[in-house]
Amino acid sequence: MKNKNAYLSTLKWGAVLGVMLAAFELVKMFARRVDFTGAKMLDLALIIGFILVLYAGIKEFKELYSERLSFAKAFLGCLLISIVGSVIFFGYCMLHYAVIEPNGLATKYEVALDNYRKIVEKDTITQDEIKTYLGEVEKLFAEEKETFVWPDTANDALKTDANKGFGMIYDFFLLKITDKKAVDTADNYQLGHFDQYARRTLVETTALYMGQNESLPSTPFVQQMVQDVGRQLDKCSPADARFAMNKAHVPHYDKPGRYAGVAALMDLLYGMFFGLFIAMYHYTSKKTPEPVEDEELFTEDENMDQVDQDEPEE
């Protein structure tokens, strides 16, 4: 069959691609076990390897193809290599997550959740999230007023003064949290920093109140009530709320077949995408035949005859 060897070469390079993809999956397994932080470098290396395999495969395909290589034929070669590589990778993923790393999909999901959490923490808190947060903190203050255990010696005047000071601290805390005009507080409104900033603001507000009302008998009770609220602030975390609301969108595969199918399909799409550029490169890099010089059309004998004819007779 004409150009049979050229098409057989795509099977060879497809096998090379499949083995490379399987090797990277194995490397990622070890990277997860040692908590390797350079996962992006592995992804970049995989992309470079993918491109190099396709380039080398089409280069050999071009050398073995007897006709003039068209863009369609070059892209077909990339497609065949990608298909073979994806099929081999699919089979390896089935083996990997069923035998080699049975809990690998659960581990990958935990890593994906951790990465998404880091993305969430870099986002800026919204006005609606601040409003929700302050509403939940207000509920904590209200519950603390109702559940606080007063000593038997506390009279109504003491309780009234303590509740008044407790309310003043919340009001000042609210004003401080909603004031985002200061330039140096911009980072505090990132979701990853906001909880710490709110806790620090509550502590500073309480310290300010205590400094101004140190002599009042109710001040120690106000301090105790605020401390009780502070221990519950983690329940109101906007970062936790955003993460819990959106974590369902993080891909989760509980069966090897589903993950293997999606991973193989993605590699096939990558192959088609990279194949467009590689096919175009090989198509446009065709060498045109070099022009033949006129002198090469004459043989050595013909040149000698021409010289004899040019000599004048004696």
C-alpha positions as CSV (number, residue, x, y, z in Angstrom):
1,M,0.0,0.0,0.0
2,K,1.3,3.4,-1.0
3,N,2.7,5.5,1.9
4,K,2.0,2.6,4.3
5,N,5.3,3.2,6.2
6,A,4.3,6.8,6.8
7,Y,1.0,5.9,8.4
8,L,2.7,3.2,10.4
9,S,5.1,5.7,11.8
10,T,2.1,7.6,13.4
11,L,1.3,4.4,15.4
12,K,4.9,4.4,16.7
13,W,4.8,8.0,17.7
14,G,1.3,7.6,19.2
15,A,2.7,4.8,21.4
16,V,5.6,7.2,22.4
17,L,3.0,9.8,23.3
18,G,0.9,7.4,25.3
19,V,3.9,6.2,27.3
20,M,5.0,9.8,27.9
21,L,1.5,10.7,29.2
22,A,1.5,7.6,31.4
23,A,4.9,8.5,32.8
24,F,3.8,12.0,33.7
25,E,0.8,10.5,35.5
26,L,3.1,8.3,37.5
27,V,5.4,11.3,38.3
28,K,2.4,13.3,39.5
29,M,1.5,10.5,41.9
30,F,4.9,10.7,43.5
31,A,4.6,14.5,43.5
32,R,1.4,14.3,45.5
33,R,3.0,12.0,48.0
34,V,5.9,14.3,48.7
35,D,3.6,17.4,48.6
36,F,5.5,18.8,45.6
37,T,4.6,22.5,45.1
38,G,5.8,22.8,41.5
39,A,2.8,21.1,39.9
40,K,2.6,23.9,37.3
41,M,6.1,23.1,36.2
42,L,5.0,19.5,35.6
43,D,2.1,20.7,33.5
44,L,4.4,23.0,31.5
45,A,6.8,20.1,30.9
46,L,3.9,17.9,29.8
47,I,2.8,20.5,27.2
48,I,6.4,20.9,25.9
49,G,6.8,17.1,25.7
50,F,3.4,16.8,23.9
51,I,4.5,19.3,21.3
52,L,7.9,17.7,20.8
53,V,6.4,14.3,20.2
54,L,4.0,15.6,17.6
55,Y,6.7,17.6,15.9
56,A,9.0,14.6,15.7
57,G,6.2,12.3,14.6
58,I,5.1,14.6,11.7
59,K,8.7,15.2,10.7
60,E,9.2,11.4,10.2
61,F,5.8,11.2,8.6
62,K,6.9,13.9,6.1
63,E,10.1,12.1,5.3
64,L,8.3,8.8,4.6
65,Y,5.4,10.3,2.7
66,S,6.2,9.9,-1.0
67,E,3.9,12.7,-2.2
68,R,4.0,16.3,-1.6
69,L,2.8,16.8,2.0
70,S,-0.4,18.9,2.3
71,F,-1.7,20.6,5.4
72,A,-4.6,18.1,5.6
73,K,-2.2,15.1,5.6
74,A,0.0,16.7,8.2
75,F,-2.9,17.4,10.5
76,L,-4.2,13.9,9.9
77,G,-0.8,12.6,11.1
78,C,-1.1,14.7,14.3
79,L,-4.6,13.4,14.8
80,L,-3.6,9.8,14.4
81,I,-0.7,10.2,16.9
82,S,-3.0,11.9,19.4
83,I,-5.7,9.2,19.1
84,V,-3.2,6.4,19.6
85,G,-1.6,8.2,22.5
86,S,-5.0,9.0,24.1
87,V,-6.2,5.3,23.8
88,I,-3.0,4.1,25.5
89,F,-3.3,6.8,28.2
90,F,-6.9,5.8,28.8
91,G,-5.8,2.2,29.4
92,Y,-3.0,3.2,31.7
93,C,-5.4,5.4,33.8
94,M,-7.7,2.6,34.3
95,L,-4.8,0.4,35.5
96,H,-3.3,3.2,37.6
97,Y,-6.4,4.2,39.6
98,A,-7.7,0.6,40.0
99,V,-4.4,-1.1,41.0
100,I,-1.4,1.2,41.4
101,E,-3.1,4.1,43.3
102,P,-6.6,3.0,44.4
103,N,-7.1,6.1,46.5
104,G,-5.6,8.4,43.9
105,L,-8.8,10.0,42.7
106,A,-9.7,11.0,46.3
107,T,-6.3,12.5,46.8
108,K,-6.5,14.4,43.5
109,Y,-9.9,15.8,44.7
110,E,-8.4,16.9,48.0
111,V,-5.6,18.7,46.1
112,A,-8.1,20.3,43.8
113,L,-10.1,21.5,46.7
114,D,-7.0,22.9,48.4
115,N,-6.1,24.7,45.2
116,Y,-9.6,26.2,44.8
117,R,-9.5,27.3,48.5
118,K,-6.3,29.2,47.7
119,I,-8.0,30.9,44.7
120,V,-11.0,31.9,46.9
121,E,-8.7,33.4,49.5
122,K,-7.1,35.7,46.9
123,D,-10.5,37.2,46.0
124,T,-11.8,40.4,47.5
125,I,-14.8,40.2,49.8
126,T,-18.0,41.6,48.4
127,Q,-20.3,44.1,50.0
128,D,-23.0,41.4,50.3
129,E,-20.6,39.1,52.0
130,I,-19.6,41.9,54.5
131,K,-23.3,42.5,55.2
132,T,-23.9,38.8,55.8
133,Y,-20.9,38.5,58.0
134,L,-21.9,41.5,60.2
135,G,-25.4,40.1,60.5
136,E,-24.0,36.8,61.8
137,V,-21.7,38.6,64.2
138,E,-24.7,40.6,65.4
139,K,-26.5,37.3,66.1
140,L,-23.5,36.1,68.1
141,F,-23.6,39.3,70.2
142,A,-27.3,38.9,70.8
143,E,-27.0,35.3,71.8
144,E,-24.1,36.2,74.2
145,K,-26.4,38.7,75.9
146,E,-29.0,36.1,76.5
147,T,-26.7,33.2,77.5
148,F,-24.0,35.0,79.5
149,V,-23.9,33.6,83.1
150,W,-23.9,36.5,85.6
151,P,-22.7,36.0,89.1
152,D,-25.2,36.1,91.9
153,T,-23.7,39.4,93.1
154,A,-24.4,41.2,89.8
155,N,-27.3,43.7,90.1
156,D,-29.5,45.1,87.4
157,A,-27.4,48.3,87.1
158,L,-24.2,46.3,86.5
159,K,-25.9,44.2,83.9
160,T,-27.3,47.3,82.1
161,D,-23.9,49.0,82.0
162,A,-22.2,45.8,80.8
163,N,-24.8,45.3,78.0
164,K,-24.5,48.9,77.0
165,G,-20.7,48.7,76.8
166,F,-21.0,45.4,74.9
167,G,-23.3,47.1,72.4
168,M,-20.9,50.0,72.0
169,I,-18.1,47.6,71.1
170,Y,-20.3,46.0,68.4
171,D,-21.3,49.4,66.9
172,F,-17.7,50.6,66.7
173,F,-16.6,47.2,65.3
174,L,-19.3,47.5,62.6
175,L,-18.1,51.0,61.6
176,K,-14.5,49.9,61.5
177,I,-15.3,46.8,59.3
178,T,-17.4,48.8,56.8
179,D,-14.8,51.6,56.4
180,K,-12.7,50.6,53.4
181,K,-11.3,54.0,52.6
182,A,-7.8,53.6,54.1
183,V,-5.3,52.5,51.5
184,D,-3.4,50.3,53.9
185,T,-6.4,48.2,54.7
186,A,-7.0,47.0,51.1
187,D,-5.3,43.6,51.7
188,N,-7.4,43.1,54.8
189,Y,-10.5,42.7,52.6
190,Q,-9.1,39.7,50.7
191,L,-11.0,36.7,51.9
192,G,-7.9,35.0,53.1
193,H,-7.0,38.0,55.4
194,F,-10.5,39.2,56.4
195,D,-11.1,36.8,59.3
196,Q,-7.8,37.7,60.9
197,Y,-8.5,41.4,60.3
198,A,-12.0,41.2,61.8
199,R,-10.7,39.4,64.9
200,R,-7.9,41.9,65.3
201,T,-10.4,44.8,65.0
202,L,-12.6,43.3,67.7
203,V,-9.6,42.9,70.0
204,E,-8.4,46.5,69.4
205,T,-12.0,47.8,69.9
206,T,-12.3,46.0,73.2
207,A,-8.9,47.3,74.3
208,L,-9.9,50.8,73.5
209,Y,-13.1,50.5,75.4
210,M,-11.4,49.0,78.4
211,G,-8.8,51.8,78.4
212,Q,-11.5,54.4,78.5
213,N,-13.7,52.6,81.1
214,E,-11.1,50.9,83.2
215,S,-12.6,52.0,86.5
216,L,-16.2,50.8,85.8
217,P,-17.3,47.6,87.6
218,S,-18.9,46.3,84.4
219,T,-15.7,46.4,82.3
220,P,-14.5,42.9,83.2
221,F,-17.9,41.5,82.3
222,V,-17.8,43.3,79.0
223,Q,-14.4,41.9,78.3
224,Q,-15.5,38.4,79.1
225,M,-18.6,38.7,76.8
226,V,-16.4,39.9,73.9
227,Q,-14.0,37.1,74.4
228,D,-16.9,34.6,74.3
229,V,-17.9,36.1,70.9
230,G,-14.4,36.1,69.6
231,R,-14.1,32.3,70.1
232,Q,-17.1,31.9,67.8
233,L,-16.1,34.2,65.0
234,D,-14.8,31.3,62.9
235,K,-18.4,30.2,62.4
236,C,-19.0,33.4,60.4
237,S,-15.9,33.2,58.0
238,P,-16.8,34.7,54.6
239,A,-14.0,32.6,53.0
240,D,-15.5,29.4,54.4
241,A,-19.0,30.5,53.2
242,R,-17.7,31.2,49.6
243,F,-15.8,28.0,49.5
244,A,-18.7,25.9,50.8
245,M,-21.0,27.5,48.3
246,N,-18.8,26.9,45.2
247,K,-16.8,23.8,46.0
248,A,-19.4,21.6,44.2
249,H,-18.1,23.0,40.9
250,V,-14.6,21.5,41.5
251,P,-14.4,18.4,39.3
252,H,-14.7,15.2,41.3
253,Y,-14.3,11.7,39.8
254,D,-15.2,8.7,42.0
255,K,-14.6,6.0,39.3
256,P,-11.4,5.4,37.3
257,G,-13.3,5.0,34.0
258,R,-14.9,8.4,34.2
259,Y,-11.6,10.1,35.0
260,A,-9.7,8.1,32.4
261,G,-12.3,9.1,29.7
262,V,-12.2,12.8,30.5
263,A,-8.4,12.8,30.7
264,A,-8.0,10.9,27.4
265,L,-10.5,13.3,25.7
266,M,-8.6,16.3,27.0
267,D,-5.3,15.0,25.7
268,L,-7.0,14.3,22.3
269,L,-8.2,17.9,22.2
270,Y,-4.7,19.2,23.1
271,G,-3.3,17.1,20.3
272,M,-5.8,18.6,17.8
273,F,-5.0,22.1,19.0
274,F,-1.2,21.7,18.9
275,G,-1.5,19.7,15.7
276,L,-2.9,22.7,13.9
277,F,0.2,24.7,14.4
278,I,2.6,21.8,13.9
279,A,0.8,20.7,10.7
280,M,1.0,24.3,9.4
281,Y,4.7,24.5,10.2
282,H,5.6,21.4,8.3
283,Y,3.3,22.3,5.5
284,T,4.8,25.8,5.0
285,S,8.4,24.5,5.5
286,K,8.4,22.5,2.2
287,K,11.5,23.0,0.1
288,T,11.0,24.0,-3.5
289,P,13.2,22.3,-6.1
290,E,16.4,24.3,-6.8
291,P,16.8,25.6,-10.4
292,V,19.2,23.7,-12.6
293,E,22.1,25.7,-14.0
294,D,22.4,25.8,-17.8
295,E,25.9,24.6,-17.7
296,E,24.8,21.3,-16.1
297,L,22.7,20.5,-19.2
298,F,25.9,19.9,-21.2
299,T,28.1,16.9,-20.9
300,E,31.8,17.2,-20.9
301,D,32.0,16.0,-24.6
302,E,29.4,18.5,-25.7
303,N,31.4,21.3,-24.1
304,M,34.6,20.2,-26.0
305,D,32.7,20.1,-29.3
306,Q,31.5,23.6,-28.6
307,V,35.1,24.8,-28.0
308,D,36.3,23.2,-31.3
309,Q,33.6,24.9,-33.2
310,D,34.6,28.3,-31.8
311,E,38.3,28.0,-32.9
312,P,39.1,29.7,-36.2
313,E,40.6,27.6,-39.1
314,E,44.2,28.3,-40.0
